[in-house]
Amino acid sequence: MNWLAALSVGSVIQNIAFYLLLWFLLHANYCLVVAGSDKKRATRRLPRELCEEKALAERIAGLENALEGVSDAVYMVDRDWNFTYINKAYERLQRRDRAGLLGKNVWEMFPYGKEQRYFKEYDHALRKQVSVHFEEFNSFNGMWVSASAYPVKSGLAICFRDITEEKLRRG
């Protein structure tokens, strides 16, 4: 057998092995996980549910990492108005630690918000499942904010930023 024929047979065998492995990964109830350094790798089989959970956890971690890096304050509330997520910018702008807010009711923690436009706009977004955007003076910490709320499956995702300087420049 010449080298060209041997190469072709080898390529066919590699392709068949690759497609069998691909089929197995797509259809089996297990997936392969490779862990360890380049020098020493360990491969093990995990149930597909664990692989999907791991992939979901990695996607969530990536999203949280992205949200932690944005300059806008971002937080999420459930349908009962309890904080479920708070980013670093929110902590900085509100001068509050997320550990003291998570799981607590936003309107109990910030009752002034119910008297201002915040409650009306956010309640509308949640009830009607529409996005809202507005500007409001935050009397609690003396700043103008540009706020947006977006309905999500579990409640609302809300982001805002300090626009006090922009407002003062505009007059």
Accessible surface in RSA format (square Angstrom, percent):
REM  Atomic radii and reference values for relative SASA: ProtOr
REM  Chains: A
REM  Algorithm: Lee & Richards
REM  Probe-radius: 1.40
REM  Slices: 20
REM RES _ NUM      All-atoms   Total-Side   Main-Chain    Non-polar    All polar
REM                ABS   REL    ABS   REL    ABS   REL    ABS   REL    ABS   REL
RES MET A   1   179.94  93.2  89.76  59.4  90.18 214.7  94.05  80.0  85.89 113.8
RES ASN A   2    97.22  67.0  82.11  79.4  15.10  36.4  38.18  91.9  59.03  57.1
RES TRP A   3   192.13  77.1 180.73  87.5  11.40  26.8 156.94  83.7  35.20  57.1
RES LEU A   4   104.40  58.1 104.40  74.7   0.00   0.0 104.40  73.3   0.00   0.0
RES ALA A   5    41.02  37.7  32.75  50.5   8.27  18.8  40.22  56.6   0.80   2.1
RES ALA A   6    49.38  45.4  40.09  61.9   9.30  21.1  41.91  59.0   7.47  19.8
RES LEU A   7   105.41  58.7  99.74  71.4   5.67  14.3 104.94  73.7   0.47   1.3
RES SER A   8    58.43  49.4  52.64  70.2   5.79  13.3  34.43  73.3  23.99  33.6
RES VAL A   9    72.58  47.8  70.41  63.7   2.17   5.2  72.54  63.0   0.04   0.1
RES GLY A  10    29.88  36.8   0.00   N/A  29.88  36.8  29.16  80.0   0.72   1.6
RES SER A  11    46.26  39.1  44.08  58.8   2.18   5.0  25.49  54.3  20.77  29.1
RES VAL A  12    82.21  54.1  81.46  73.7   0.75   1.8  82.21  71.4   0.00   0.0
RES ILE A  13   106.91  60.8 105.83  78.8   1.07   2.6 106.33  76.6   0.58   1.6
RES GLN A  14   130.09  72.7 123.37  90.2   6.73  16.0  40.39  86.0  89.70  68.0
RES ASN A  15    81.28  56.0  81.05  78.3   0.23   0.5   9.68  23.3  71.60  69.2
RES ILE A  16    96.16  54.7  93.65  69.8   2.51   6.1  95.98  69.1   0.18   0.5
RES ALA A  17    56.71  52.1  47.93  74.0   8.78  20.0  52.40  73.8   4.31  11.4
RES PHE A  18   115.46  57.8 110.04  68.2   5.42  14.1 114.84  69.6   0.62   1.8
RES TYR A  19   137.04  64.0 133.20  75.8   3.85  10.0  86.32  64.9  50.72  62.5
RES LEU A  20   115.33  64.2 112.18  80.3   3.15   7.9 112.79  79.2   2.54   6.8
RES LEU A  21    83.56  46.5  78.81  56.4   4.74  11.9  82.84  58.2   0.72   1.9
RES LEU A  22    71.90  40.0  70.43  50.4   1.47   3.7  71.60  50.3   0.30   0.8
RES TRP A  23   145.22  58.3 142.13  68.8   3.09   7.2 126.62  67.5  18.60  30.2
RES PHE A  24    63.33  31.7  63.33  39.2   0.00   0.0  63.33  38.4   0.00   0.0
RES LEU A  25    52.46  29.2  49.66  35.5   2.80   7.0  49.66  34.9   2.80   7.5
RES LEU A  26   119.27  66.4  96.92  69.3  22.36  56.2  97.49  68.5  21.78  58.6
RES HIS A  27   111.89  61.2  81.75  56.8  30.14  77.1  57.14  58.9  54.75  63.7
RES ALA A  28    17.46  16.1   7.10  11.0  10.36  23.6  16.84  23.7   0.62   1.6
RES ASN A  29   105.49  72.7 100.82  97.4   4.67  11.2  16.15  38.9  89.34  86.3
RES TYR A  30    85.49  39.9  85.49  48.6   0.00   0.0  38.87  29.2  46.62  57.5
RES CYS A  31    17.18  13.0  17.16  19.1   0.01   0.0  13.94  35.3   3.24   3.5
RES LEU A  32    69.41  38.7  47.17  33.7  22.24  55.9  47.17  33.1  22.24  59.8
RES VAL A  33    20.65  13.6  16.78  15.2   3.87   9.3  19.94  17.3   0.71   1.9
RES VAL A  34    84.47  55.6  57.08  51.7  27.40  66.0  57.08  49.6  27.40  74.3
RES ALA A  35    49.03  45.1  42.99  66.3   6.04  13.7  48.87  68.8   0.16   0.4
RES GLY A  36    55.74  68.7   0.00   N/A  55.74  68.7  30.96  85.0  24.78  55.5
RES SER A  37    69.03  58.3  53.11  70.9  15.92  36.7  53.83 114.6  15.20  21.3
RES ASP A  38   125.91  88.2  97.56  97.1  28.36  67.1  34.92  82.2  91.00  90.8
RES LYS A  39   201.44  98.3 162.15  99.5  39.29  93.5 113.53 102.2  87.91  93.6
RES LYS A  40   168.49  82.2 161.43  99.1   7.06  16.8 108.57  97.7  59.92  63.8
RES ARG A  41   133.77  56.2 100.07  51.0  33.70  80.2  37.40  51.1  96.37  58.4
RES ALA A  42    64.34  59.2  57.91  89.4   6.43  14.6  63.34  89.2   1.01   2.7
RES THR A  43    83.96  59.7  51.25  52.0  32.71  78.0  32.99  44.3  50.96  77.0
RES ARG A  44   140.06  58.8 133.30  68.0   6.75  16.1  56.12  76.7  83.93  50.9
RES ARG A  45   132.30  55.6 109.85  56.0  22.46  53.5  40.35  55.1  91.96  55.7
RES LEU A  46    25.46  14.2  25.46  18.2   0.00   0.0  25.46  17.9   0.00   0.0
RES PRO A  47    50.96  37.1  50.96  46.5   0.00   0.0  50.96  42.1   0.00   0.0
RES ARG A  48    58.29  24.5  58.29  29.7   0.00   0.0  25.36  34.7  32.93  20.0
RES GLU A  49   105.79  60.7 104.39  79.0   1.40   3.3  55.06 106.5  50.73  41.4
RES LEU A  50    84.89  47.3  81.80  58.5   3.09   7.8  81.80  57.4   3.09   8.3
RES CYS A  51    19.81  15.0  15.29  17.1   4.52  10.6  15.56  39.4   4.25   4.6
RES GLU A  52    98.48  56.5  92.96  70.3   5.52  13.1  43.40  83.9  55.08  45.0
RES GLU A  53   106.15  60.9 100.72  76.2   5.43  12.9  42.18  81.6  63.97  52.2
RES LYS A  54    95.43  46.6  88.66  54.4   6.76  16.1  59.72  53.8  35.71  38.0
RES ALA A  55    37.91  34.9  35.01  54.0   2.90   6.6  36.99  52.1   0.92   2.4
RES LEU A  56    90.69  50.5  90.69  64.9   0.00   0.0  90.69  63.7   0.00   0.0
RES ALA A  57    57.66  53.0  49.30  76.1   8.37  19.0  53.94  76.0   3.72   9.9
RES GLU A  58   101.82  58.5  89.39  67.6  12.44  29.6  44.39  85.9  57.44  46.9
RES ARG A  59   148.95  62.5 140.42  71.6   8.54  20.3  72.17  98.6  76.78  46.5
RES ILE A  60    81.43  46.3  81.23  60.5   0.20   0.5  81.43  58.6   0.00   0.0
RES ALA A  61    57.22  52.6  50.05  77.2   7.17  16.3  53.08  74.7   4.14  11.0
RES GLY A  62    40.33  49.7   0.00   N/A  40.33  49.7  33.67  92.4   6.65  14.9
RES LEU A  63   119.54  66.6 118.71  84.9   0.83   2.1 118.86  83.5   0.68   1.8
RES GLU A  64    79.59  45.7  79.57  60.2   0.02   0.0  17.99  34.8  61.60  50.3
RES ASN A  65   112.61  77.7 102.69  99.2   9.93  23.9  17.69  42.6  94.93  91.8
RES ALA A  66    59.72  54.9  45.21  69.8  14.51  33.0  56.67  79.8   3.05   8.1
RES LEU A  67    56.49  31.5  56.49  40.4   0.00   0.0  56.49  39.7   0.00   0.0
RES GLU A  68    38.56  22.1  27.81  21.0  10.74  25.6  26.73  51.7  11.82   9.7
RES GLY A  69    66.85  82.4   0.00   N/A  66.85  82.4  35.12  96.4  31.73  71.1
RES VAL A  70    64.08  42.2  53.86  48.8  10.22  24.6  59.44  51.6   4.63  12.6
RES SER A  71    87.94  74.3  72.76  97.1  15.18  35.0  49.05 104.5  38.88  54.5
RES ASP A  72    46.12  32.3  46.12  45.9   0.00   0.0   7.09  16.7  39.04  38.9
RES ALA A  73     0.00   0.0   0.00   0.0   0.00   0.0   0.00   0.0   0.00   0.0
RES VAL A  74    16.21  10.7  16.21  14.7   0.00   0.0  16.21  14.1   0.00   0.0
RES TYR A  75    13.14   6.1  13.14   7.5   0.00   0.0   1.64   1.2  11.50  14.2
RES MET A  76    46.22  23.9  46.22  30.6   0.00   0.0  24.33  20.7  21.89  29.0
RES VAL A  77     0.64   0.4   0.12   0.1   0.52   1.3   0.13   0.1   0.51   1.4
RES ASP A  78    37.56  26.3  37.49  37.3   0.07   0.2  16.85  39.7  20.71  20.7
RES ARG A  79   123.06  51.7 109.38  55.8  13.68  32.6  56.67  77.5  66.38  40.2
RES ASP A  80   100.86  70.7  92.53  92.1   8.33  19.7  19.66  46.3  81.20  81.0
RES TRP A  81    31.10  12.5  31.10  15.1   0.00   0.0  16.89   9.0  14.21  23.1
RES ASN A  82    38.36  26.5  38.36  37.1   0.00   0.0   3.81   9.2  34.55  33.4
RES PHE A  83     2.40   1.2   0.00   0.0   2.40   6.2   0.00   0.0   2.40   6.9
RES THR A  84    73.07  52.0  43.30  43.9  29.77  71.0  45.18  60.7  27.89  42.2
RES TYR A  85    28.44  13.3  27.31  15.5   1.13   2.9  28.44  21.4   0.00   0.0
RES ILE A  86     0.96   0.5   0.00   0.0   0.96   2.3   0.00   0.0   0.96   2.6
RES ASN A  87     0.00   0.0   0.00   0.0   0.00   0.0   0.00   0.0   0.00   0.0
RES LYS A  88   126.44  61.7 123.10  75.5   3.33   7.9  68.75  61.9  57.69  61.4
RES ALA A  89     5.82   5.4   2.45   3.8   3.38   7.7   4.74   6.7   1.09   2.9
RES TYR A  90     3.09   1.4   3.09   1.8   0.00   0.0   0.80   0.6   2.29   2.8
RES GLU A  91    36.42  20.9  32.78  24.8   3.65   8.7  13.66  26.4  22.76  18.6
RES ARG A  92   147.22  61.8 127.76  65.1  19.46  46.3  82.09 112.2  65.13  39.5
RES LEU A  93    23.70  13.2  19.37  13.9   4.33  10.9  21.50  15.1   2.20   5.9
RES GLN A  94    12.85   7.2   9.86   7.2   2.99   7.1   0.00   0.0  12.85   9.7
RES ARG A  95   181.64  76.3 150.82  76.9  30.82  73.4  70.53  96.4 111.10  67.3
RES ARG A  96    74.01  31.1  66.20  33.7   7.81  18.6  25.60  35.0  48.41  29.3
RES ASP A  97    91.07  63.8  78.64  78.3  12.42  29.4  37.59  88.5  53.48  53.3
RES ARG A  98    58.06  24.4  58.06  29.6   0.00   0.0  25.62  35.0  32.44  19.7
RES ALA A  99    78.67  72.3  51.32  79.2  27.35  62.2  57.67  81.2  21.00  55.6
RES GLY A 100    35.66  44.0   0.00   N/A  35.66  44.0  32.45  89.1   3.20   7.2
RES LEU A 101     0.74   0.4   0.74   0.5   0.00   0.0   0.74   0.5   0.00   0.0
RES LEU A 102    73.72  41.1  56.83  40.7  16.89  42.5  57.16  40.1  16.57  44.6
RES GLY A 103    55.87  68.9   0.00   N/A  55.87  68.9  31.92  87.6  23.95  53.6
RES LYS A 104    97.82  47.7  92.59  56.8   5.23  12.4  66.45  59.8  31.37  33.4
RES ASN A 105    30.77  21.2  28.13  27.2   2.65   6.4   5.50  13.2  25.28  24.4
RES VAL A 106     8.81   5.8   8.81   8.0   0.00   0.0   8.81   7.7   0.00   0.0
RES TRP A 107    20.96   8.4  16.00   7.7   4.96  11.6  16.45   8.8   4.50   7.3
RES GLU A 108   137.30  78.8 111.34  84.2  25.96  61.8  43.74  84.6  93.56  76.4
RES MET A 109    49.59  25.7  35.37  23.4  14.22  33.8  23.92  20.3  25.66  34.0
RES PHE A 110     8.88   4.4   8.48   5.3   0.39   1.0   8.88   5.4   0.00   0.0
RES PRO A 111    79.81  58.2  77.17  70.3   2.65   9.6  77.87  64.3   1.94  12.1
RES TYR A 112    38.97  18.2  35.14  20.0   3.83  10.0  33.87  25.5   5.10   6.3
RES GLY A 113     2.66   3.3   0.00   N/A   2.66   3.3   2.66   7.3   0.00   0.0
RES LYS A 114   109.17  53.3  90.31  55.4  18.86  44.9  37.56  33.8  71.62  76.3
RES GLU A 115   153.01  87.8 113.84  86.1  39.17  93.3  49.37  95.5 103.64  84.6
RES GLN A 116    42.33  23.7  28.99  21.2  13.34  31.8  21.85  46.5  20.48  15.5
RES ARG A 117    97.98  41.1  90.15  46.0   7.83  18.7  29.93  40.9  68.05  41.2
RES TYR A 118    19.73   9.2  19.73  11.2   0.00   0.0  19.66  14.8   0.08   0.1
RES PHE A 119    56.43  28.2  56.43  35.0   0.00   0.0  56.43  34.2   0.00   0.0
RES LYS A 120   146.10  71.3 139.40  85.5   6.70  16.0  93.12  83.8  52.98  56.4
RES GLU A 121    24.25  13.9  23.78  18.0   0.48   1.1   1.57   3.0  22.68  18.5
RES TYR A 122     5.48   2.6   5.48   3.1   0.00   0.0   3.11   2.3   2.37   2.9
RES ASP A 123    28.42  19.9  28.42  28.3   0.00   0.0   0.71   1.7  27.71  27.6
RES HIS A 124    72.60  39.7  72.60  50.5   0.00   0.0  43.34  44.7  29.27  34.1
RES ALA A 125     0.00   0.0   0.00   0.0   0.00   0.0   0.00   0.0   0.00   0.0
RES LEU A 126    16.56   9.2  13.76   9.8   2.80   7.0  13.76   9.7   2.80   7.5
RES ARG A 127   150.44  63.2 117.89  60.1  32.55  77.5  65.88  90.0  84.56  51.2
RES LYS A 128   123.74  60.4 103.21  63.3  20.53  48.9  51.35  46.2  72.39  77.1
RES GLN A 129    85.87  48.0  66.22  48.4  19.65  46.8  47.17 100.4  38.70  29.3
RES VAL A 130    61.96  40.8  57.03  51.6   4.93  11.9  61.96  53.8   0.00   0.0
RES SER A 131    69.35  58.6  44.97  60.0  24.38  56.2  26.28  56.0  43.07  60.3
RES VAL A 132    16.98  11.2   8.33   7.5   8.65  20.8  15.78  13.7   1.20   3.3
RES HIS A 133   114.17  62.4  87.62  60.9  26.56  67.9  69.61  71.7  44.56  51.9
RES PHE A 134     5.74   2.9   0.00   0.0   5.74  14.9   5.74   3.5   0.00   0.0
RES GLU A 135    57.59  33.1  48.14  36.4   9.45  22.5  17.41  33.7  40.18  32.8
RES GLU A 136    30.97  17.8  30.90  23.4   0.07   0.2   1.13   2.2  29.84  24.4
RES PHE A 137    81.97  41.0  80.12  49.6   1.85   4.8  80.12  48.6   1.85   5.3
RES ASN A 138     5.96   4.1   5.96   5.8   0.00   0.0   0.00   0.0   5.96   5.8
RES SER A 139    66.61  56.3  43.45  58.0  23.16  53.3  32.23  68.6  34.37  48.2
RES PHE A 140   109.63  54.9  78.23  48.5  31.41  81.7  85.91  52.1  23.73  67.9
RES ASN A 141    24.89  17.2   2.01   1.9  22.89  55.1  10.31  24.8  14.59  14.1
RES GLY A 142    45.46  56.1   0.00   N/A  45.46  56.1  21.86  60.0  23.61  52.9
RES MET A 143    14.25   7.4  14.25   9.4   0.00   0.0   9.91   8.4   4.34   5.7
RES TRP A 144    80.10  32.1  80.10  38.8   0.00   0.0  62.36  33.2  17.75  28.8
RES VAL A 145     1.46   1.0   1.46   1.3   0.00   0.0   1.46   1.3   0.00   0.0
RES SER A 146    11.25   9.5   8.02  10.7   3.23   7.4   0.92   2.0  10.33  14.5
RES ALA A 147     0.30   0.3   0.18   0.3   0.11   0.3   0.30   0.4   0.00   0.0
RES SER A 148    12.56  10.6  12.33  16.5   0.23   0.5   1.32   2.8  11.25  15.8
RES ALA A 149     0.00   0.0   0.00   0.0   0.00   0.0   0.00   0.0   0.00   0.0
RES TYR A 150    99.34  46.4  99.34  56.5   0.00   0.0  68.97  51.8  30.37  37.4
RES PRO A 151    35.24  25.7  15.85  14.4  19.38  70.5  16.08  13.3  19.16 119.1
RES VAL A 152    46.37  30.5  36.98  33.5   9.39  22.6  46.37  40.3   0.00   0.0
RES LYS A 153   197.39  96.3 172.21 105.7  25.18  59.9 124.80 112.3  72.59  77.3
RES SER A 154    63.95  54.0  52.00  69.4  11.94  27.5  48.64 103.6  15.30  21.4
RES GLY A 155     0.00   0.0   0.00   N/A   0.00   0.0   0.00   0.0   0.00   0.0
RES LEU A 156     0.00   0.0   0.00   0.0   0.00   0.0   0.00   0.0   0.00   0.0
RES ALA A 157    20.50  18.9  20.24  31.2   0.27   0.6  20.50  28.9   0.00   0.0
RES ILE A 158     2.55   1.5   1.64   1.2   0.91   2.2   2.27   1.6   0.28   0.8
RES CYS A 159    30.22  22.9  29.18  32.6   1.03   2.4   3.79   9.6  26.42  28.5
RES PHE A 160    14.93   7.5  12.92   8.0   2.01   5.2  14.93   9.0   0.00   0.0
RES ARG A 161    96.08  40.3  96.08  49.0   0.00   0.0  26.96  36.9  69.12  41.9
RES ASP A 162    65.83  46.1  45.24  45.0  20.59  48.7  13.44  31.6  52.39  52.2
RES ILE A 163     2.66   1.5   1.42   1.1   1.24   3.0   2.66   1.9   0.00   0.0
RES THR A 164    31.03  22.1  30.74  31.2   0.28   0.7  30.74  41.3   0.28   0.4
RES GLU A 165   127.05  72.9 123.63  93.5   3.42   8.1  44.74  86.5  82.31  67.2
RES GLU A 166    57.95  33.3  56.16  42.5   1.79   4.3  21.24  41.1  36.71  30.0
RES LYS A 167    53.21  26.0  48.19  29.6   5.02  12.0  14.75  13.3  38.46  41.0
RES LEU A 168   133.17  74.2 111.94  80.1  21.23  53.4 114.17  80.2  19.00  51.1
RES ARG A 169   176.10  73.9 138.56  70.6  37.53  89.4  78.21 106.9  97.89  59.3
RES ARG A 170   151.56  63.6 112.16  57.2  39.40  93.8  75.71 103.5  75.85  46.0
RES GLY A 171    98.05 120.9   0.00   N/A  98.05 120.9  49.28 135.2  48.77 109.2
END  Absolute sums over single chains surface
CHAIN  1 A    11601.5       9754.5       1847.0       7040.2       4561.3
END  Absolute sums over all chains
TOTAL         11601.5       9754.5       1847.0       7040.2       4561.3
